[in-house]
Amino acid sequence: MHAFQLFAACLAALCALVWTALPARAASLIRDPDIEHALTQMAAPILAAAGLGGNVRILLVNDRSLNAFVVDSQHIFIHTGMISKMDTPEKLQAVIAHEAAHIANGHIARRMANLDSTRSLAGLGIALAIAAAAASGRGDVGFGLAAGTQSAAQRQFLAHTRSEEASADQSGVRYLASAGIDPQGAVEVHKDFVGQELLNVSRQDPYTRSHPLSRDRVRAMERFVAAYSGKARPQPELEYWYERARGKLTAFLNPPKWTLKRARESKHQDIRLMREAVAYHRLSDRTKALSRIDAALALRPNDAYYYELKGQILLESRQFQSAVNAYRRAVDLAPYNTLILGGLGRSLLTVDRPKEALKYLETARSRDFRDPKVLRDLGSAYARTGQNGMASLATAERYALAARLKDAEIHARRAIGLLPRGSGAWRRADDILVAAKRAAKK
C-alpha cells in the first residue's frame, strides 16, 4: 500500500478512538539534544550487543513516575522519574538492556500481531503515531502520543508475562556483559522495586505494573548476574555523560534554588557551571546565566550542546542576533543534529530571516518528525514566505500529532484549497482531512 494511502487508512480508522482515549493532560516528550546524546551514548553498546544497532532510539517522557517501556521495535521510552531514581549509569543501562531484550526477543511483535481491533490500538493512543510513520515512509516518527496514555488498554498491552520477563532478564544481562557493562546494576534495579507488588495498585510505580516482579525473580536475576561476574570494564566517559544528563534534567525540572544548592556536588566543573547557568536562566538572571555557560564553554570550547544551551538562554532572553550566532556555532559542531538545526531555524525567524530559517527547519523535519516546535516554526516560516498552503499543512500536522482533530481538519481543509491538487503536500493534507471527518462521525 502506498504510504499516503496507509496513512489515510490508519488515521481514518483509529483517530476518533485515540482522541477519546487520551487523558486530559497527556505526558509529553522532553526533546533536548544534550540529554538525548547522553542516552544514545549509554544505549549504543547495549543495542549493538542485542543486534539492534542504531535502529532504536531512546526518548524521554516528561513524567516523574518510574517507568520505561516499548510500544514498537524502534523506540524505548524512559520516564524522567527513572533517570532521577537510577543513580548510576549501570542501573539505567540495565533498564535499557531489559527493554531492548523485549524488542530483540519479539515480545512486541507478537503482541502487535494480536492487536486485531481498532479499539485495542486506540486504547494505546498510538494510532496517530502509526499513521505518521506510514506517511513518512519510516517507522521512526510520531510516537509522542504513545508516551502520554495511561489507559487500562495501555497497561494491558505493556504488561509482560512472567515468561517474557524471565527471557528479557536473561537476555538483558547477557547484553550488558557482552558490552562490558557491570550487570550488577540489573540486580540493584530489581531490588529498588522489591515490595512494590505488595502496594495498592494506585500506589505502585508504572514499571512494576507493566513488569511483573517477585522475590523469586530477583533471586533468579542474582543467579544470572553471578554467572557473568568479573567481565565489566570502567565507563568514565559514560559516567560523565550520565551525570551531565541528570544534572541538566534536574536543573530544568526542579526549583532553581534546589539546583544552586546542589550544583557544587557535581564531579565535573563544567557540569556544575551548566547546572548553575540553567538555574540562573530560570531566575531571569541573564548576566549570571551567560557567565556560567561561557565558563563551561571555556572548559569545553568545541561542545555543540553547550553552545545550543547558550543559544536557548539568549533566545529566551530576547537577545536574538546573539542567539543566532550561538546556534550557528552549535550547527557547525553538530551539523546533523535535528534539534540543534531546529533551534537555528527558530532563532533565524526572530531576526526576520524566514527564507534562511526554512532551510534548517525543513531539514530538521525531514529527519525527525517528533518535534512539534519544528512544525510550529515551519508553519510560521512558510506563512512569512508566502507559502500559505504549506503553512496550513504544517499546522494541520502539528494538531493531528497532538490528537486535536477538529483543529487539524480546519487547517487541512485550508491547505487542500491552496496546494496543487495531487501533489505530495496536497495528499498529506487530504489524509488528515479524511481521517478527521471519519473521526467526527464515530
C-alpha positions in Angstrom: 0.0 0.0 0.0 1.3 3.5 -0.8 2.5 5.4 2.3 -0.2 8.1 1.9 -2.9 5.5 1.5 -1.7 3.6 4.5 -1.7 6.9 6.4 -5.3 7.6 5.5 -6.4 4.1 6.3 -4.8 4.0 9.8 -5.7 7.6 10.6 -9.3 7.3 9.4 -10.0 4.1 11.3 -8.4 5.0 14.6 -8.2 8.7 15.2 -11.6 9.2 16.8 -11.0 6.4 19.3 -7.5 7.7 20.1 -8.9 11.1 20.7 -11.3 9.9 23.4 -8.7 7.6 24.9 -6.1 10.3 25.7 -6.1 11.7 29.2 -6.9 15.3 29.8 -3.3 16.0 30.4 -1.1 13.6 28.5 2.5 13.4 29.2 4.9 14.9 26.7 8.3 14.1 25.3 11.3 16.1 26.5 13.5 16.9 23.5 16.9 18.1 24.4 20.0 17.4 22.2 22.4 17.2 25.2 20.3 14.7 27.1 19.4 12.6 24.0 23.1 12.5 23.1 23.9 11.1 26.6 21.2 8.5 26.4 22.3 7.5 22.9 25.9 7.0 24.1 24.7 4.9 27.0 22.5 2.7 24.9 24.8 2.2 21.9 26.9 -0.7 23.3 23.8 -2.5 24.6 21.8 -2.1 21.3 24.9 -3.4 19.4 25.1 -6.4 21.7 21.3 -7.0 21.2 21.8 -7.0 17.4 19.6 -3.8 17.1 22.4 -1.5 16.0 21.3 2.1 15.5 17.7 1.3 14.7 16.4 2.0 18.2 16.1 5.5 19.7 15.8 6.4 23.4 13.1 9.0 24.0 12.4 10.8 27.3 8.9 11.1 28.7 8.2 14.1 31.0 6.8 12.1 33.9 8.2 11.8 37.4 6.8 8.3 37.9 9.2 5.4 37.4 8.6 3.7 34.1 10.3 2.5 30.9 8.5 0.8 28.1 8.4 -0.1 24.4 5.5 0.1 22.0 7.3 -0.8 18.8 10.6 -2.1 17.6 12.3 1.3 17.1 11.8 3.2 20.3 12.5 2.8 24.0 10.6 5.3 26.2 12.1 6.2 29.6 10.3 8.4 32.2 12.2 11.3 33.7 11.5 9.8 37.1 13.5 6.7 36.2 16.6 8.8 35.4 16.2 10.6 38.8 15.9 7.2 40.5 18.8 5.4 38.8 21.8 7.0 40.4 24.5 5.2 38.3 24.7 4.7 34.5 24.8 1.0 35.0 21.4 1.0 36.5 19.8 2.9 33.7 21.7 0.8 31.2 20.2 -2.3 32.9 16.7 -0.8 32.3 17.6 -0.1 28.6 19.0 -3.6 28.2 15.8 -5.1 29.6 13.6 -3.1 27.2 15.9 -3.9 24.3 15.5 -7.6 25.1 11.7 -7.2 24.8 12.3 -5.9 21.3 15.0 -8.4 20.3 13.1 -11.3 21.6 10.0 -10.4 19.6 7.7 -9.7 22.5 6.4 -6.5 21.0 6.0 -8.0 17.5 3.9 -10.9 18.9 1.6 -8.5 20.8 1.2 -6.1 17.9 0.2 -9.1 15.7 -2.6 -9.8 18.2 -4.0 -6.2 18.0 -6.6 -7.0 15.5 -9.1 -4.4 16.5 -9.1 -0.6 16.2 -10.3 -0.4 19.8 -7.1 -2.0 21.1 -4.9 0.3 19.1 -6.9 3.3 20.2 -6.6 2.4 23.8 -2.9 2.7 23.5 -3.0 6.1 21.8 -0.6 5.0 19.1 -2.8 5.3 16.1 -1.6 8.7 15.0 2.0 7.5 15.6 1.5 4.6 13.3 -0.2 6.8 10.7 2.6 9.4 10.9 5.2 6.7 10.4 3.3 5.4 7.4 3.0 8.8 5.9 6.7 9.4 6.2 7.7 6.1 4.8 9.6 5.4 8.0 8.8 3.8 11.3 10.7 6.3 13.5 8.3 9.2 13.7 5.4 10.5 15.7 5.3 8.4 18.8 4.7 11.2 21.3 1.1 10.2 21.8 2.0 6.7 23.0 4.1 8.2 25.8 1.2 10.0 27.3 -1.6 7.5 27.6 -2.5 5.9 30.9 -5.5 3.8 30.0 -6.2 0.3 31.1 -5.7 -0.8 27.5 -2.2 0.6 27.5 -1.4 -1.2 30.8 -2.7 -4.4 29.4 -0.7 -4.1 26.3 2.5 -3.1 28.0 2.2 -5.8 30.7 4.7 -8.5 30.1 4.1 -12.1 31.0 6.3 -13.8 33.5 7.9 -15.9 30.8 8.7 -12.8 28.8 10.2 -11.1 31.9 12.4 -14.1 32.6 13.5 -14.1 29.0 14.2 -10.4 29.0 16.1 -10.6 32.3 18.5 -13.2 30.9 18.9 -11.5 27.6 19.4 -8.1 29.2 22.2 -9.4 31.5 23.8 -11.1 28.5 23.8 -7.8 26.6 25.3 -5.9 29.5 28.1 -8.5 30.0 28.8 -8.6 26.2 29.1 -4.8 26.2 31.5 -4.9 29.2 28.9 -3.2 31.5 28.6 -4.4 35.1 25.3 -6.4 35.1 25.1 -6.0 38.9 23.1 -2.8 38.0 20.3 -5.1 36.9 20.1 -6.7 40.4 20.1 -3.3 42.0 17.2 -2.1 39.8 15.2 -5.1 40.8 15.9 -4.5 44.4 14.8 -0.9 44.0 11.3 -2.2 43.1 11.1 -5.1 45.6 7.9 -4.7 47.8 6.1 -2.7 45.1 3.8 -5.7 44.3 2.5 -5.5 47.9 1.3 -2.0 47.5 -2.2 -1.0 46.3 -2.2 -0.7 42.5 -2.8 3.0 42.7 0.5 3.4 44.7 2.7 1.2 42.5 5.1 2.7 40.1 4.0 2.0 36.5 7.2 0.0 35.9 6.0 -2.5 38.5 2.5 -2.8 36.9 3.9 -3.4 33.4 6.8 -5.6 34.5 5.6 -8.3 37.0 8.1 -8.5 39.8 8.6 -11.1 42.6 11.2 -12.1 45.0 11.8 -15.3 43.1 12.5 -13.2 40.0 15.1 -11.1 42.0 16.8 -14.3 43.2 16.8 -15.6 39.6 18.4 -12.3 38.4 21.1 -12.6 41.1 22.0 -16.1 39.7 22.1 -14.7 36.1 24.4 -11.9 37.1 26.7 -14.2 39.2 27.4 -16.2 36.1 28.8 -13.1 34.4 30.8 -11.6 37.3 34.2 -10.1 36.6 33.6 -9.1 33.0 32.8 -5.4 33.4 35.0 -2.5 32.3 35.1 1.0 33.7 32.9 3.6 31.9 34.4 7.0 32.8 33.1 8.7 29.7 29.6 7.4 30.2 29.7 8.3 33.9 30.4 11.9 32.8 27.6 12.0 30.2 25.1 10.4 32.6 26.0 12.9 35.3 25.6 15.7 32.8 22.2 14.4 31.6 20.9 14.1 35.1 22.3 17.5 36.0 20.6 19.2 33.1 17.3 17.4 33.5 17.0 18.1 37.2 18.1 21.8 36.7 15.1 22.3 34.4 12.6 20.2 36.4 13.4 21.2 39.9 13.3 24.7 41.5 16.3 26.8 40.8 17.2 27.2 44.5 17.4 23.4 44.7 19.8 23.3 41.8 22.0 26.1 43.1 22.3 24.3 46.4 23.3 21.0 44.9 25.3 22.1 41.8 28.5 22.0 43.8 28.0 18.3 44.3 28.9 17.8 40.6 32.0 15.8 40.0 32.9 17.9 36.9 33.3 21.7 36.9 31.7 22.2 33.5 28.6 20.3 34.7 28.3 22.4 37.8 28.6 25.6 35.7 25.9 24.3 33.3 23.5 23.5 36.1 24.0 27.0 37.6 23.5 28.5 34.1 20.1 26.8 33.8 19.1 27.8 37.3 20.0 31.5 36.8 18.3 31.5 33.5 15.1 30.2 35.1 15.5 33.0 37.7 15.7 35.5 34.7 19.3 36.5 35.7 20.7 36.6 32.2 24.1 38.0 33.2 24.9 35.2 35.6 23.4 32.6 33.3 25.6 33.7 30.4 28.7 34.0 32.6 28.2 30.4 33.8 27.6 28.9 30.3 30.6 30.9 28.9 32.8 29.5 31.7 31.6 26.0 30.8 32.4 26.7 27.2 35.9 27.8 28.2 36.4 24.3 29.6 34.8 22.6 26.6 35.2 25.1 23.6 34.0 22.6 21.0 30.9 21.4 22.8 27.9 21.8 20.5 25.4 21.1 23.2 26.7 23.9 25.5 26.5 26.3 22.5 22.9 25.1 22.0 22.1 25.9 25.6 23.7 29.3 25.3 21.5 29.8 22.2 18.4 28.9 24.2 19.3 31.3 27.0 19.9 34.1 24.6 16.8 33.4 22.6 14.6 33.3 25.6 16.2 36.4 26.9 15.3 38.1 23.6 19.0 38.6 22.5 18.0 37.3 19.1 21.1 38.0 16.9 23.4 36.7 19.6 21.2 33.6 19.8 21.6 33.1 16.0 25.4 33.3 16.5 25.4 30.7 19.2 23.1 28.3 17.3 25.3 28.7 14.2 28.3 27.6 16.1 26.4 24.7 17.5 25.3 23.6 14.0 28.9 23.9 12.8 29.9 21.5 15.5 26.9 19.1 15.2 25.6 19.6 11.6 23.3 16.6 11.6 21.6 17.1 15.0 17.9 17.8 14.2 17.1 19.5 17.5 20.0 21.9 17.0 19.0 22.6 13.4 15.5 23.3 14.6 16.9 25.8 17.1 18.9 27.7 14.5 15.8 27.9 12.3 13.8 29.2 15.2 16.4 31.8 16.1 16.5 33.0 12.4 12.8 33.6 12.5 13.3 36.0 15.3 15.6 38.2 13.2 13.2 38.1 10.3 15.1 35.7 8.0 12.3 33.2 7.3 13.7 32.0 3.9 17.0 31.0 5.5 15.1 29.5 8.5 13.2 27.3 6.2 16.3 25.5 5.0 17.2 24.4 8.5 13.6 23.7 9.6 12.8 21.6 6.6 16.0 19.6 7.1 15.1 19.0 10.8 11.6 17.9 9.9 12.7 15.5 7.2 15.0 13.8 9.7 12.8 13.8 12.8 9.0 14.3 12.8 8.6 14.2 16.6 9.3 17.8 17.4 6.1 19.9 17.5 8.2 23.1 17.8 9.7 22.5 14.4 6.2 22.1 12.9 5.1 25.2 14.6 8.1 27.2 13.3 7.7 25.7 9.9 4.1 27.0 9.8 5.4 30.4 10.6 8.3 30.3 8.1 6.0 29.2 5.3 3.5 31.9 6.1 6.1 34.6 6.2 7.5 33.5 2.8 4.1 33.5 1.2 3.6 29.7 1.1 0.2 29.7 2.8 -0.8 26.2 1.7 2.4 24.7 3.3 1.8 26.8 6.4 -1.7 25.3 6.8 -0.3 21.8 6.2 2.4 22.2 8.8 -0.2 23.5 11.3 -2.6 20.6 10.5 0.1 18.0 11.0 1.1 19.6 14.3 -2.5 19.4 15.5 -3.0 15.9 14.2 0.0 14.6 16.1 -1.4 16.2 19.2 -4.7 14.4 18.6 -6.6 17.8 18.1 -8.5 16.5 15.1 -11.0 19.4 14.9 -8.3 21.9 14.6 -6.3 19.7 12.3 -9.4 19.4 10.0 -9.7 23.2 9.7 -6.1 23.7 8.6 -6.1 20.6 6.4 -9.1 21.9 4.6 -7.4 25.2 4.1 -4.2 23.5 2.8 -6.2 21.5 0.3 -7.6 24.6 -1.2 -4.2 26.2 -1.6 -1.9 23.4 -2.6 -1.6 21.9 -6.2 -4.0 19.0 -6.4 -2.4 15.6 -6.3 1.0 16.9 -5.0 2.7 15.2 -2.1 1.8 18.0 0.2 -1.9 18.0 -1.0 -2.1 14.3 -0.3 -0.8 14.7 3.2 -3.4 17.4 3.9 -6.1 15.2 2.3 -5.2 12.2 4.5 -5.6 14.4 7.6 -8.9 15.8 6.4 -10.4 12.3 5.6 -9.3 11.0 9.0 -10.7 13.9 10.9 -14.0 13.7 9.1 -14.4 10.0 9.9 -13.3 10.6 13.5 -16.0 13.2 13.9 -18.6 10.6 12.9 -17.6 8.0 15.4 
